[in-house]
Every structure is written in C-alpha cells, then in structure tokens.
Amino acid sequence: MKYSTNHSIELKISRFKPGHVFLPSDFKELGSSTAIRKALSRLVEQGSVERMGQGIYVIPKKDKVFGKVLPSLEQLAEALAKKEHVKIKPSGQNALNKVGLSTQVPMRLVFLTTGNSKRIQIGKNAIIFKSTTAKKLSMKGDITSLLFLGLEELNLHKLSQTQMDRIMELLKQENPENLKYNLRLTPAKVSDFVVKNLLKSA
C-alpha cells in the first residue's frame, strides 16, 4: 500500500524516541521538500513535534513536574554533529565556561567542526559551527583539549591570579601523556605560555 507523504512521515516519526532530533532531509525518500515541510509544520501545530530552529525538529520529552523538556543547545549541537558524521569541540567562551575559566554563560555556543561552517539560530541563542582541520580536533581528553582551545581566545598577558590558579589546577589533573600530545597540536601562543609560565613551576 502506498501511503501519503503525511502518513509516511507520521509513521516514521512514531518510531522516534523522546528527545530525538531530526531534520527534513531525514524524510527525503518520502516526498518532495515542499510536502515534507508542510507535513512537519502540521505536526508542530499539533504539538507532537517541536521546531527548535530553522529546519531542526525534536520529539519533546515529557516530565511529570516540568512538563515539556527540550534538549539544551549543547545536546542539539552533538545530535547534529552525529547526524552529519562530523567531529565537534567547544571553542572560545564555550570552552572557557566548561573548564571553569569563565562564569559567563554564552548566548552563542561556538564549536569547531570538521564539517561546514554555519550558524543555527535557536530563539535568542545560537549554535555556531566553525570549520577547522581534523588535526585541531584530534587533541586527547577533555581537560587540556578544552583549556587550550579556550586560551586561544584570551589575552594571555592579562590573566588574573584566579585564572592562573585554575589553569594550574587543570594542568595537574591532566594525564601527562595527553598534556604532551596536546601541546604539540596547539598554536605556539598557547604552548609557549604553558611551558614558560606554568610547567616550570609544576
């Protein structure tokens, strides 16, 4: 039996688990782009599907206390990277926030990616993917890999003592082999700073 585009999309979506992120391109085999967009818009109006941003949809989770629960920006970014089979890594203020060098919660989450550069607006917030080389994303672990990407954004001559103390704390937590490996991959600005100011006093 041949189903309509609407019915075929509804059937496919019914198999998705709560929290599943999907794109119109996931239904290419079921109809034209116009028919797919119309079918998804109808499901959004019905409340069974939530539109997070342009061309990004999710099956909302439901909590007894909080009601509808939607994925965070970071969860969305990770889901999109997984769908597109690319690597991503937090960068800039996003990386600094994750390692405790900044208390500022960024409105824009910036990620380096092996995929294409793009910006995705999610309400007042945004996810920004910046294309880079696979080498830059090959740093190991989640301590100095994030720290070094964050330090690239800072003026390393104007760090506070609190920031210096936190950096030392992170370096001491890192696996020595990961530290040596990651130092070889980071720009000279960061590696020189780490070696000159921190490693000699560790």
Sequence and secondary structure as in RCSB ss.txt:
>XXXX:A:sequence
MKYSTNHSIELKISRFKPGHVFLPSDFKELGSSTAIRKALSRLVEQGSVERMGQGIYVIPKKDKVFGKVLPSLEQ
LAEALAKKEHVKIKPSGQNALNKVGLSTQVPMRLVFLTTGNSKRIQIGKNAIIFKSTTAKKLSMKGDITSLLFLG
LEELNLHKLSQTQMDRIMELLKQENPENLKYNLRLTPAKVSDFVVKNLLKSA
>XXXX:A:secstr
    HHHHHHHHHTTS TT EE GGGGGGGS HHHHHHHHHHHHHHTSSEEEETTEEE  EEETTTEEE   HHH
HHHHHHHHHT  EEE HHHHHHHTTS     SEEEEEESS  EEEEETTEEEEEEE  TTTT   SSSHHHHHHH
HTTS TTS  HHHHHHHHHHHHHS HHHHHHHHHHS HHHHHHHHHHTGGG 
